[in-house]
Amino acid sequence: SGEITGIKEGDPIIVKGVATGWLTEATVKNTSPYYGGITMTTTRSPEVKLLTTINGVDVPEDANINGELKVHYDSATDTYKLNYKKLGETIETVTEPGTVSADKIEFTVDSTTAGVPVIVTIPFGTNPDAVTIPSNGILSLGNVVAKTMDVSVSTYDKSGQVVELKLNDWPVTESDNKFTLGDFAFTVDAKVFGSLSNQDNKVIGRVGPGAGAPEKIANLAVAKFANSDGLSQTGEGYYIETTNSGKAEATMPGNQGTGSFRAGALEMSNVDLSKEFTEMIITQRGFQANTRMITVSDEMLSELVNMKR
């Protein structure tokens, strides 16, 4: 039809990598030049804090605790113990039975300072914020996470140059779990993200163009003349504009009396019939001459055989 269509590159999108369950959402600005793999480096602060809705639970900043913190009541022995994981470990640690007083339970846990244990305190008994242990004997107190984290992200632009982005001392909170780095915006699960160990160049995804959409670029125009008979023929099916023909007026195919385009068709105006017939006759005579040569050769060989006889 004469319409020229291209596939316009879609807005940039992020495809998340594997093992990034802590990354609930990742977006990039529509105008961003970022392109290629995305890696992230996280560095924890040495201090920790407890993300919880339970009031009165005290976890020291230097406690060697990471992830979910649970208190367990053993009805058989009438004792309370604390279950938690240490930094960089996947197996739960269980404390010795806690010390119970009128308004609190105290548990001794390891700290990040070697040989210096710390006390985790839980409100109990007569304390206004006293916790209630459910019937199954296990109560989750919340998640212990890094107090702040340094986050670095690396990717590329479309020219292949490295793009480095950095965010220092991001406070890990459940209520404000979003942060931006350059053209990136990340939403994380604070409980899980804040429990990550220090990691270097972890692949978290890839940024690239989204699905493209067809878009009209232009139309191939057809020239129309007020007096087409006034055109001057230059040979090979070509014509040039003259004073008699008037100026060329470009329009879309099929408009204002112009013809339409048809792919794969041969246009008569581009064919010189006299030249094509001449070429055909020359080709035909060539085949005839070749045939005569074969006939003459056959007759000569026949005569040679007869002479031998």
N, C-alpha and C positions, 0 to 999 in steps of 0.2 A: 504493500500500500504506500510505500515511500516513507513510512515512519521508522525512525531509528531508535531502538530501545536498548538501554544498558541496565545492568544490575547494580543498584546503588548499595554500597556497603552499609550494613545495619549499625545501629548504635552499639558501642562497646558493652560487652557483658562479661561477667566473671563466672567461670565454671569451677566450683569448689573441688579441691582434691580429696583424696581418701583420708580417713581418720581425722576428719575435721568436724566432729560432732559438736564441739564447743563453739563453732562458728555458725550462728543461727542465720545470719544474713550478711552478704557482701555485695556492694554495689560500686559502680564507677560512674563518674560524670559522663554525659553524652558527648561532650566536647573533648574528652580526654585523649591524648596521644599514646597512652600506655598500650603496650602490646607484648604478649609472651607470658612466660611463667612468672608466678608470684611466690616468693619465699619470705618467711617470717622468722625473726629471731626474737625470743623473749628472755628477759633477764629479771629475776625476782629480786625484790628488796629482802634484806635479811629478816625484817620484821613480819609478823603474821597478825591476822585479826580474824574474828569469828563473824561470819555472815549468819545471822539468826534473828528470829522474831521472839526468842525467849529472853526475857529481861533477867539481869542479875548474874548471868553466866560470865565468869571472868577467865579469859585465856591470856596469859602473859605473852608479850610480843616476841619473846625469844623461845617460846615453846617449840619443840621439834615435832610439830603436828602438821599434817597436810591432808586435806579432804574432809570427809564426813566424820563428825565426832559423836559418839553414842555412849550413853550410860546404860549399864546392864544390871538388873537386880536378880540375884539368885535367891529364890524363896527358901530353898533347902538349907542354905547357910545363913540366910538373912544378911547378905552382904551386897555391896555395890562395887562394880568395877567399871573402868573406862576403856572403851575400844576405839582405837585410832590407828592411822598409818603415819609413819615417819616420812620425811622428805626423801623422795627418790625410791621409796619402797612400795611394794604392792601387797604385802602380807600385813594383816592387822596386828597391832601390838595390844596386849591386854595388861592393864595395871594390876598391882596388888589391890586388895580391898581398900576402899576409901575410908577416910576418917569421918565419922558421922557425929555432928554436934546438934545443938538445938535448932539452928537455923541454916546450916550449910553442910555440904559434903566436900571434902578436900581430897584431891588425887595428886600423887606425885608422878610427874612425867619428865622425860629427858628434855634437855634444852639444846639449842644450837651451840651453846658454849660448853665444851667438853667438861664433864665432871661436875657440872653445876645444875642439879635438877630444879624444876620450878613446880609451882602448885596451881592446879586448875580447880576453881571453886564453882560449885553449883548450889543455888539457893534451895533450902529444904526446910521441912518442919514448920517452925513458927515464922519463917521469913515471908513477908508479903508477896514476894515473887516466887515462892516455893514451887518446884516442878512436881508434876504428878506422873508416876511411872505407869504406863498402860498395862493391861492384863497380860500381854505377852512378855512383859519384863524388860523391854528394850525401848529406850526413848532417844530419838535423834535430836541433838542439841543444835545442829546446823553444820555449816562447812567452814573449816579453817582454811584461809587462803592467804596469799601474799598481800601485804598491806598496800604496796604499789608495785607496778611493773614497768620496765622499759621495753618498748616494742619497736622493732625495726622491720621495715618491709623493703624488699628489693624487686624490681621488675625492669622492663626495657621500654624504650619508645620505639616508634616505627622505623627509625634509622638504625636501630640496634644498639643505641647508647644505653648504658645502665642508669636506672633511676633509683636513687637511694632516699628513703623517707624514714624519719625517726620521731618517736614520741617518748618523752621522758616522764617518769613518775606518774603514770596513769593510775588513779586510785580505783581499786577494784570494788565496785558496789553493784548490788542487784537492781537498785532503782535507776542508776545511770550507767547502763551497760553498753553504750555506744561510744565510738571514737572515730576520728577521721585522720587520715594520713594522705596528704596531697589530694588527689582526685578520688581516693578510695574512702568508703565509709563502711565500717564494720560494726556488726551487732553480735555480741558474744553471750554465752551462758556464763555469767560471772562465777558461779560455783565451780564449774569445770575449768574455765580458762584461768582463774586465779589459783587453781591447784596444779597447773602445769609446771613441770620442772624447767630449769633453764634449758633452752633449746637453740641450736644454731641452724640457720638456713633450712628450716622446715618448709617443704613445698606445700602450700595451702591452696593452690589453684592456678588458673590461667585466665588472662584477660585477652579478649579478641573481639572481632566484629560479630554482631548478631546476624541472624538470617537476613540476607539481602532482599530487597524488593525491586521489581521492575520499575523503571522510570523512563519516560520519554525524553530523549536527548534533543532530537531535532526531527525535521522532516526533509526528505530529499525532494527538492523543488523541481518543477517543470517550467521551462521558459516558453512564453507565448508572445507572438508578434502580431501587431495590428495587420500587417500585410506579409504573410509568410511567403507569398510568391516573389516578394522583393528581396529575399535572401540570396546571397551569392554563393554558388557551389564551389568548394575548393577541392573536391575529389575525396575518395575514400569514404563517401557518405557524410562528409562534413560540410557545414554551411557557416557563413559569417554574416554578421549584421551589416546592413547598408542603410543609406538614408531613406530608401524606398520602403524598407521593411519596418522601420521604426525601432524604438528601443525595446529590449527584452523586458517582459513583465513576468517575474517569477511568482508561481502559485503552487498550491498543493496539488498533487495528481488528482485528476477527476473534477477539479474546480474550473469554472469559467471556460468550459468547453475543451479542456485539455484531456488527454488520454490518461488511463491508469497504468500502473506498473504490473507486470506479470513475470514472476521469477521463472527462469529457464526457457523463456520464449525468444524467438529470433525476430528482430524488427526489420521490416523490409527496407526502411530508409538507410540501413547500414549495409545493404547488399548491392554490389555492382553486378547486375545480371550478365552483361556482355563479358566481363572479366571471368566470372565463374564458368560460363559456357566455354570460353576459350581454354581455360585450364582443364575442363573436362575432356575437350576434343584432343588436346595434346596428350593427356594421360591415355585416352583410348588408342591413339595412333602408336604410342609407345608399346602398349600391349600387343597390338597387331604386328609391329616390327619384330618383337621378340618371338612371336609365334612363327613368323616367316623364317627366322634364323634357325629355329628348331627343325622346320620342314626341310630346309635346304641341307642341313647337316645330315638328316636322315636319308635324303636322296643320294648324297655323296657316298655315304657308307654303303648304301645298297649297290651303287655302281661298282664300288671297290670289290665287293663280294662277288659280283658277276664277272669281273675281269679275272679273278682268281680261278673261277671255273672254266 
